[in-house]
Amino acid sequence: MDDIKIIKGNFIDTADKDSFRINNSSYLIVDGELISGICKSLPEQYKSIQIIDYDDSLIIPSFTDLHIHAPQILQRGLGMDMELIDWLNICTFQSERKFENIKYAEEVYSYFTEMLYNFGTLRSCIFGTVHQAANEILAKQLIKNGLYAFVGNVNMDRNSPAYLTEKLHDSLLQTRNFILKYRDNERVKPIITPRFAPSCSHELLIGLGRLAEKYKVPVQSHLSENTSEVQWVKELYPEYRNYSEVYRKHGLFGQTKTLMAHGIYLEPEEIELALNSDVILVHCPDSNLNLSSGIMNVTKYLDLGLKIGLGSDVGAGHSLGMNQVIVRSIQSSKIKHAMDKNCRVLKHSEAFFMATKGNGSFFGNTGNFDKGNFFDALVITDNSPLSGKPEPLDSLYRFLYYGDDRNISVRYLKGNRI
């Protein structure tokens, strides 16, 4: 019984995307790292164990962010009057150049990992830069702060400024070294990370696909974010039918677990390919709006059966708070619906599911309070000046729409308070 914890509070999670699951004033039993069950009345065998009682506080699964650029954390809000390609060339590449400086990388990544912790994003999939030393600093900071992540050594060998353009051999060697260094790490794992097809030569994509296959490493990149970008890919890779096929033919689209951010302008063949591949399309509503890229038809994709995740996409996205990303995904769907009544509005439960259970599936058994899952959770305090006890679902809505890190009083990861 030494490893047993009894957590009492108001629990909200999702078993599926269609509805919330609410357990008011209930007991959740944690055995070590894993959830043993949740119940209204505590079984007799647990009566001698001291209860950790959070009273009327709300307890939800911790957040997972499936698309985020760590080096862009200080870039939020900058260049938001530009579209994607100009934003990359004028703002982003200059910002990422600074990570040649080890001291700068240490300061920025210490701040970045602290912010992830503060906002309750305890698991994430992260783009680094082309600088291996800086990427290792990022990994060390994540480990130091007790967080779980996939970290990508970014690859770029063409159509990039000289100070970020890698030589083919060096890019592949550095990626291989990063894989070997972190593939057995408990908290930080490697993920193959071509920035996007335009910044990678045919030979580099082939090499990355081979590394993914050889070491069974997942993949993350960008797909169909901007109309100019899509046209550019067609010009660079005219022998392929579409953007998705460029990745697929190089072993980078579902041959191992794959995250593709954005996916706004998918052709019917690409939708079919994603449906039949181990691919999650990561919806990034903030950056889509900030860079005038467009709006993913997220409900159409969900209704077709596509796997859809959510990402903050900092720094084109301006907030690390996944509660805000949830809200923006709903708001974006309302704009889409206003423009086209055939596009339905995203439900709160669907958006919440994506940020918790759906995103968490990339990491395994996390994201809700099912038996056998890791107890990864946030304790939310409702500071609303209302009389009486707030209804748990009302507390959740308030937190999603105008809450922030100050409302998160306790964080649990794998059964332990961190």
C-alpha positions in Angstrom: 0.0 0.0 0.0 3.0 2.3 0.2 2.7 3.4 -3.5 -1.1 4.0 -3.2 -2.4 7.6 -3.4 -6.0 8.6 -3.0 -6.9 11.8 -4.8 -10.3 13.5 -4.1 -11.8 16.2 -6.2 -14.1 17.0 -9.2 -12.7 15.1 -12.2 -13.4 15.9 -15.8 -11.9 14.1 -18.8 -13.1 12.5 -22.1 -13.4 8.9 -22.9 -14.0 9.9 -26.5 -14.3 13.2 -28.4 -18.1 13.3 -28.3 -18.7 14.2 -24.6 -17.2 15.1 -21.3 -17.0 12.5 -18.5 -17.6 14.2 -15.1 -17.0 12.6 -11.7 -18.0 15.0 -9.0 -16.6 14.7 -5.5 -15.0 11.4 -6.4 -11.9 9.4 -5.4 -9.2 8.5 -7.9 -6.8 5.7 -6.8 -3.2 5.9 -8.0 -1.0 2.8 -7.7 2.6 4.1 -8.3 2.4 5.8 -11.7 -0.8 4.3 -12.8 -4.5 4.9 -12.2 -6.3 1.9 -10.6 -9.8 3.4 -10.8 -12.1 6.2 -9.9 -15.1 5.8 -7.6 -17.8 7.8 -5.7 -17.3 5.8 -2.5 -13.9 4.7 -1.3 -13.5 0.9 -1.1 -12.9 -0.5 2.4 -9.3 -1.6 1.7 -8.2 2.0 1.1 -9.9 3.5 4.2 -6.6 3.6 6.2 -4.8 5.6 3.5 -4.6 9.4 3.9 -6.7 11.2 1.3 -5.2 14.1 -0.7 -8.3 16.2 -0.8 -8.6 19.0 -3.3 -12.1 19.9 -2.1 -14.1 21.7 -4.9 -11.1 22.1 -7.2 -11.3 20.7 -10.7 -8.9 18.0 -11.8 -8.3 17.4 -15.5 -5.7 15.5 -17.5 -2.5 17.5 -18.1 -2.0 18.9 -21.6 0.1 17.6 -24.5 1.3 20.0 -27.3 2.0 18.2 -30.5 3.7 21.1 -32.4 5.9 23.7 -30.9 9.1 25.5 -31.8 11.2 26.0 -28.7 13.7 28.5 -30.2 10.8 30.8 -31.2 9.5 31.4 -27.6 10.9 34.9 -27.6 9.5 35.5 -31.1 5.9 35.5 -30.1 4.0 38.5 -31.4 6.8 39.5 -33.8 6.2 39.7 -37.6 2.5 39.0 -37.3 1.8 41.3 -40.3 3.6 38.9 -42.6 2.7 35.6 -44.3 4.6 32.4 -43.8 7.6 32.6 -46.2 8.4 36.2 -45.5 8.0 35.6 -41.7 10.5 32.7 -41.9 13.0 34.7 -43.9 12.8 38.0 -42.1 12.1 37.0 -38.5 12.4 33.3 -37.8 15.7 32.4 -39.4 17.4 35.4 -37.8 16.0 34.4 -34.4 17.1 30.8 -34.7 20.6 31.9 -35.8 21.2 33.1 -32.2 21.2 29.5 -31.0 24.8 29.2 -32.2 25.5 30.9 -28.8 25.4 28.3 -26.0 24.8 30.8 -23.3 21.8 32.2 -25.2 20.4 28.7 -25.7 20.7 27.9 -22.0 18.9 31.1 -21.0 16.1 30.7 -23.6 15.5 27.0 -23.1 15.5 27.4 -19.3 12.7 29.9 -19.7 10.9 27.8 -22.3 10.8 24.7 -20.2 9.6 26.7 -17.2 6.8 28.1 -19.3 5.7 24.6 -20.4 5.6 23.6 -16.7 3.7 26.7 -15.7 1.0 26.2 -18.4 0.5 22.5 -17.6 2.0 21.2 -20.8 3.8 18.2 -19.3 4.3 16.4 -22.6 5.2 18.0 -26.0 6.7 17.5 -29.4 9.3 20.1 -30.0 11.3 21.5 -32.9 14.8 22.6 -32.0 17.2 24.2 -34.5 20.0 22.9 -36.7 22.4 23.4 -33.8 23.0 20.0 -32.1 24.7 21.6 -29.0 21.6 23.8 -28.4 19.3 20.9 -29.0 21.1 19.0 -26.3 20.7 21.9 -23.9 17.0 21.9 -24.7 16.8 18.1 -23.9 18.7 18.6 -20.6 16.4 21.4 -19.5 13.3 19.3 -20.2 14.8 16.4 -18.2 15.8 18.8 -15.4 12.2 20.1 -15.1 10.8 16.6 -15.1 8.9 16.9 -18.4 8.4 14.4 -21.2 9.0 15.3 -24.8 10.0 14.3 -28.3 12.8 16.7 -29.5 13.7 17.2 -33.1 17.1 18.1 -34.5 15.9 20.4 -37.4 17.2 19.6 -41.0 17.7 22.2 -43.7 20.1 21.9 -46.6 18.6 24.2 -49.2 16.4 27.3 -49.7 17.7 28.6 -46.3 20.1 31.4 -45.4 23.7 30.4 -45.5 24.1 30.5 -41.7 21.4 27.8 -41.3 22.0 25.7 -44.4 23.6 22.4 -43.5 25.7 20.1 -45.7 23.9 16.9 -46.5 26.3 14.6 -44.7 26.6 16.8 -41.6 22.8 17.1 -41.3 22.3 13.3 -41.5 25.2 12.6 -39.1 24.1 15.1 -36.6 20.5 13.7 -36.7 21.9 10.1 -36.3 24.0 11.2 -33.3 21.1 12.9 -31.6 19.0 9.7 -32.1 21.6 7.5 -30.6 22.1 9.8 -27.7 18.5 10.1 -26.7 16.6 7.0 -28.0 16.9 5.2 -24.7 16.3 8.2 -22.5 13.2 7.9 -20.3 12.0 11.5 -20.7 13.3 13.0 -23.9 13.1 11.0 -27.1 14.3 11.9 -30.7 12.0 12.6 -33.6 13.0 13.1 -37.2 12.4 16.8 -38.1 12.8 18.0 -41.6 11.7 21.6 -41.3 9.5 21.3 -44.4 10.0 19.9 -47.9 11.2 23.1 -49.5 14.2 23.4 -47.1 15.3 19.8 -47.8 16.9 18.2 -50.8 15.7 14.9 -52.3 18.8 13.3 -50.9 18.3 14.7 -47.4 14.7 13.4 -47.3 15.8 10.0 -48.5 18.4 9.9 -45.7 16.0 11.0 -43.0 13.5 8.4 -44.1 16.2 5.7 -43.8 17.1 6.9 -40.3 13.4 6.8 -39.3 13.1 3.3 -40.6 16.4 2.0 -39.2 15.9 3.4 -35.7 12.1 3.2 -35.6 11.9 6.9 -34.8 8.8 9.1 -35.3 8.7 12.0 -37.7 7.4 15.6 -37.5 7.2 18.3 -40.1 4.9 20.9 -41.8 2.3 20.2 -44.5 0.1 22.5 -46.6 0.2 25.5 -44.3 0.1 28.3 -46.9 -1.0 28.4 -50.5 2.3 29.9 -51.7 4.1 27.1 -49.8 2.0 24.4 -51.5 2.7 25.9 -54.9 6.4 26.1 -54.1 6.5 22.4 -53.3 4.9 21.6 -56.6 7.6 23.6 -58.4 10.4 21.9 -56.4 9.0 18.4 -56.6 7.1 18.3 -59.9 7.4 14.5 -60.2 5.1 14.0 -57.2 1.3 14.3 -57.3 1.0 16.4 -54.1 2.8 17.6 -51.0 2.0 14.5 -48.9 3.4 12.2 -51.5 6.7 14.0 -51.3 7.0 12.9 -47.7 5.5 9.5 -48.3 7.9 8.6 -51.2 10.8 9.4 -48.9 9.6 7.3 -46.0 8.4 10.2 -43.9 4.6 9.9 -44.0 3.3 7.2 -41.7 6.0 4.6 -42.2 6.7 5.4 -38.5 4.4 7.5 -36.3 4.1 10.9 -38.0 3.0 14.4 -37.0 2.2 16.8 -39.8 1.3 20.3 -38.7 -1.4 22.4 -40.4 -2.8 20.4 -43.4 -5.1 23.2 -44.4 -5.1 22.7 -48.1 -5.1 18.9 -48.6 -6.3 17.5 -51.9 -8.7 14.5 -51.8 -5.8 12.0 -52.5 -3.9 13.4 -49.5 -6.8 13.0 -47.2 -7.1 9.4 -48.3 -3.4 8.9 -47.8 -3.6 10.3 -44.3 -6.6 8.1 -43.5 -4.6 5.0 -44.4 -1.4 6.0 -42.7 -0.1 6.4 -39.2 -0.3 10.2 -39.4 -1.7 12.8 -37.1 -2.6 16.1 -38.6 -1.8 18.8 -36.0 -4.2 21.8 -36.1 -2.5 25.0 -35.1 -5.2 27.6 -35.1 -3.3 30.5 -33.6 -0.5 30.5 -36.2 -2.9 29.9 -39.0 -4.7 33.1 -38.1 -1.6 35.1 -37.2 0.1 34.4 -40.5 -3.1 34.6 -42.6 -2.5 31.0 -43.7 -6.1 29.9 -43.6 -8.4 27.8 -41.4 -8.3 24.0 -41.2 -11.7 22.4 -41.8 -11.2 20.5 -38.6 -14.7 19.1 -38.2 -14.7 17.8 -41.8 -11.5 16.0 -41.1 -12.7 14.6 -37.8 -16.0 13.4 -39.4 -14.0 11.6 -42.1 -12.0 9.8 -39.4 -8.7 11.6 -39.7 -6.5 11.7 -36.6 -6.3 15.4 -35.6 -4.2 16.8 -32.8 -3.6 20.3 -31.5 -0.5 22.4 -31.4 0.4 25.9 -30.0 2.9 26.4 -32.8 4.8 28.9 -30.8 6.2 31.3 -32.0 3.8 31.9 -34.9 1.3 30.9 -32.3 1.4 33.5 -29.5 0.3 31.4 -26.5 1.8 28.4 -24.9 -1.4 27.8 -23.0 -3.2 24.8 -24.5 -6.4 26.0 -22.9 -6.2 29.0 -25.2 -5.4 26.7 -28.2 -8.5 24.8 -27.4 -10.6 28.0 -27.5 -9.0 29.2 -30.7 -9.7 25.9 -32.4 -13.4 26.3 -31.5 -13.5 30.0 -32.6 -11.7 29.2 -35.9 -14.4 26.6 -36.6 -17.1 29.2 -36.0 -15.5 31.5 -38.5 -15.4 28.6 -41.0 -19.0 27.8 -40.2 -20.0 31.5 -40.7 -18.4 31.4 -44.2 -19.8 27.9 -45.1 -22.7 26.4 -43.3 -21.7 23.0 -44.5 -18.8 23.2 -42.0 -20.0 22.5 -38.5 -18.7 24.0 -35.3 -16.1 22.1 -33.2 -17.6 21.0 -29.9 -15.8 21.8 -26.6 -15.5 18.1 -25.8 -13.8 17.5 -29.2 -11.2 20.3 -28.7 -10.5 19.2 -25.1 -10.2 15.6 -26.2 -7.6 16.6 -28.8 -5.5 18.5 -26.3 -5.6 15.7 -23.8 -6.4 12.1 -24.8 -6.0 12.6 -28.6 -2.6 14.3 -28.3 -1.6 12.1 -25.4 -2.0 9.0 -27.6 1.2 9.9 -29.3 3.0 9.2 -26.0 1.0 6.1 -25.1 -1.3 5.6 -22.1 -2.0 9.1 -21.0 -4.6 11.8 -21.5 -7.6 10.7 -19.5 -8.4 8.9 -16.2 -9.0 5.4 -17.5 -7.7 2.5 -15.4 -4.1 1.7 -16.5 -3.2 5.2 -17.7 -0.5 7.3 -16.1 -1.9 9.7 -13.7 -0.9 12.9 -15.5 -3.2 15.7 -14.2 -3.7 19.4 -13.4 -5.5 20.7 -10.3 -7.4 23.8 -11.4 -8.6 26.4 -8.9 -11.6 28.4 -9.9 -11.0 32.0 -8.7 -14.3 33.3 -10.0 -16.0 35.5 -7.4 -19.2 33.6 -7.4 -21.2 32.5 -4.4 -21.7 28.8 -3.6 -19.9 25.9 -5.2 -19.2 26.2 -8.9 -20.4 23.4 -11.2 -17.3 21.5 -12.4 -18.1 22.0 -16.1 -18.6 25.7 -15.5 -15.2 25.8 -13.9 -13.7 24.1 -16.9 -15.2 26.5 -19.3 -14.0 29.5 -17.3 -10.5 28.1 -17.2 -10.4 27.4 -20.9 -11.6 30.8 -21.9 -9.9 33.1 -19.5 -7.8 31.1 -17.1 -4.0 30.9 -17.1 -1.1 29.3 -15.3 -2.2 31.0 -12.0 -5.3 28.8 -12.0 -3.1 25.6 -12.0 -2.3 24.9 -8.4 -0.8 21.4 -8.7 0.7 19.3 -11.5 1.0 15.5 -11.5 3.1 13.5 -13.9 3.2 9.7 -13.8 1.6 9.7 -10.4 4.0 12.1 -8.8 3.5 15.8 -7.9 6.1 17.8 -9.8 
